[in-house]
């Protein structure tokens, strides 16, 4: 059983996409990040960066004690290795998948995240910051579009964790002030991944939590005002 600590953000959706594709048994434990659940000592005990998602694998492959994993990329890799799915074993193929997973983690996610922040949540509209991150998001869309011109999926001809890592960060393309139709190869791939039954099920799992009230001013302070001294000590 995979105990999934989750909230329906792009990084959270990555993990439900994998779990649904792989058919693993899992249980969702909601971590309401605008209510401060990520600072609870019991969560910090295995997710020290006070971020979700995180998992506890209660049926570790080695038969030992439960294994905890935090950080979405590490979780995807762990689950792929556990199941033998969506991550090739060949050296060259595996290398390519992990390149694109790290590309998303180091580029698409952070840049699109800053795009969301300055366009949607910042208390004052700083045009330089908005332009910076909207343009960088656009550049990264272009990188993905060129890659998909000659490949069915991000890492090649097979659907892998590289696709699961990137797809949720393209879903809010309108909020990111992008025109998906301007990227025909990315648009084709996006529709293909969106139509997968496991993707549909994964996003349905987030719907009960997505209907919560929008982020309050207090929630914004929790999300965007964190410093070292105001994060509780781990258990």
KEVEXPA-869425 format. One record per residue (C-alpha): x, y, z. Coordinates in steps of 0.2 Angstrom, whole numbers, padded with zeros to 4 digits, always signed. Example, Ala and Ser with C-alpha at 12.3 -4.5 7.8 and 13.67 -1.06 7.14 Angstrom:
<recs>
+0062-0022+0039 +0068-0005+0036 
</recs>
This chain:
<recs>
+0000+0000+0000 +0006+0017-0004 +0001+0031+0008 +0000+0047-0002 +0001+0064+0006 -0006+0075-0007 -0015+0091-0013 -0021+0093-0031 -0007+0104-0037 +0004+0100-0052 +0017+0090-0042 +0003+0081-0033 -0005+0076-0049 +0011+0068-0055 +0010+0055-0042 -0009+0050-0044 -0005+0049-0063 +0008+0036-0060 -0002+0026-0047 -0017+0025-0058 -0006+0020-0073 +0002+0007-0063 -0013+0000-0054 -0005+0001-0037 -0016+0002-0021 -0015+0018-0013 -0023+0029+0000 -0024+0048-0001 -0020+0059+0015 -0024+0077+0010 -0011+0090+0015 -0020+0107+0014 -0006+0118+0010 -0016+0134+0012 -0021+0128+0030 -0003+0124+0035 -0005+0105+0035 +0013+0104+0028 +0020+0111+0044 +0013+0097+0055 +0027+0088+0065 +0021+0071+0059 +0022+0077+0041 +0039+0085+0043 +0045+0069+0050 +0046+0062+0033 +0045+0077+0022 +0058+0089+0029 +0056+0102+0015 +0038+0105+0021 +0031+0101+0004 +0020+0088-0003 +0018+0076-0011 +0027+0063-0001 +0023+0044+0001 +0025+0030+0013 +0027+0013+0005 +0021+0001+0018 +0025-0014+0007 +0043-0011+0003 +0051-0022-0010 +0065-0028+0002 +0052-0034+0015 +0059-0021+0028 +0051-0007+0037 +0040+0006+0027 +0050+0017+0016 +0046+0036+0015 +0050+0046+0000 +0048+0065-0002 +0050+0076-0018 +0040+0072-0033 +0054+0067-0045 +0061+0055-0032 +0044+0048-0029 +0041+0045-0048 +0058+0037-0049 +0055+0026-0034 +0038+0020-0040 +0045+0016-0057 +0059+0006-0050 +0047-0003-0038 +0035-0008-0051 +0047-0010-0066 +0035+0002-0076 +0037+0018-0086 +0056+0019-0084 +0067+0009-0096 +0081-0002-0090 +0092+0001-0104 +0106+0013-0100 +0103+0025-0114 +0084+0025-0114 +0084+0027-0095 +0096+0042-0096 +0085+0051-0108 +0070+0048-0097 +0079+0055-0082 +0086+0070-0092 +0068+0076-0096 +0062+0072-0078 +0076+0083-0071 +0072+0096-0085 +0054+0098-0078 +0060+0098-0060 +0074+0111-0063 +0065+0121-0077 +0047+0120-0081 +0040+0118-0064 +0050+0132-0055 +0047+0144-0070 +0029+0140-0072 +0027+0141-0053 +0034+0159-0053 +0023+0163-0067 +0008+0158-0057 +0014+0167-0042 +0018+0184-0050 +0002+0183-0062 -0010+0176-0049 -0005+0179-0031 +0008+0193-0029 +0000+0207-0019 +0006+0220-0032 +0008+0217-0051 +0027+0219-0055 +0027+0219-0074 +0046+0215-0075 +0043+0199-0065 +0027+0195-0075 +0036+0197-0091 +0051+0187-0086 +0042+0172-0081 +0028+0172-0094 +0042+0173-0107 +0053+0159-0099 +0037+0148-0098 +0035+0151-0117 +0053+0147-0120 +0051+0130-0111 +0035+0126-0120 +0045+0129-0136 +0059+0117-0130 +0045+0104-0127 +0037+0107-0143 +0053+0105-0153 +0056+0089-0144 +0039+0082-0148 +0041+0086-0166 +0051+0070-0169 +0045+0060-0154 +0028+0053-0149 +0032+0056-0130 +0044+0067-0121 +0057+0053-0119 +0054+0044-0135 +0042+0032-0142 +0035+0026-0125 +0025+0034-0111 +0036+0036-0096 +0038+0046-0080 +0045+0060-0090 +0027+0063-0097 +0019+0062-0080 +0031+0075-0074 +0028+0088-0087 +0009+0086-0091 +0002+0093-0075 +0013+0109-0077 +0005+0112-0095 -0013+0109-0089 -0014+0127-0082 -0008+0135-0099 -0021+0148-0099 -0016+0154-0082 +0002+0154-0088 -0003+0166-0102 +0001+0154-0115 -0007+0149-0131 -0006+0130-0133 -0012+0130-0151 +0004+0140-0155 +0014+0124-0151 +0006+0110-0162 +0017+0096-0156 +0015+0100-0138 -0004+0102-0141 -0005+0085-0149 +0004+0077-0135 -0006+0086-0122 -0022+0080-0129 -0015+0062-0130 -0010+0062-0112 -0026+0070-0106 -0036+0057-0114 -0028+0042-0105 -0040+0034-0093 -0027+0034-0079 -0025+0053-0082 -0044+0056-0081 -0045+0045-0065 -0030+0054-0057 -0038+0071-0059 -0055+0065-0053 -0046+0060-0037 -0041+0078-0034 -0059+0085-0037 -0065+0083-0019 -0051+0094-0014 -0051+0106-0028 -0068+0113-0023 -0061+0120-0007 -0062+0139-0005 -0049+0149-0015 -0033+0154-0005 -0036+0166+0008 -0024+0180+0014 -0019+0170+0028 -0016+0155+0017 -0005+0166+0006 +0006+0170+0021 +0008+0152+0025 +0012+0148+0007 +0023+0163+0002 +0030+0170+0019 +0040+0155+0025 +0057+0158+0033 +0068+0146+0042 +0063+0153+0059 +0044+0150+0057 +0044+0132+0051 +0041+0121+0066 +0054+0108+0071 +0051+0091+0065 +0045+0077+0076 
</recs>
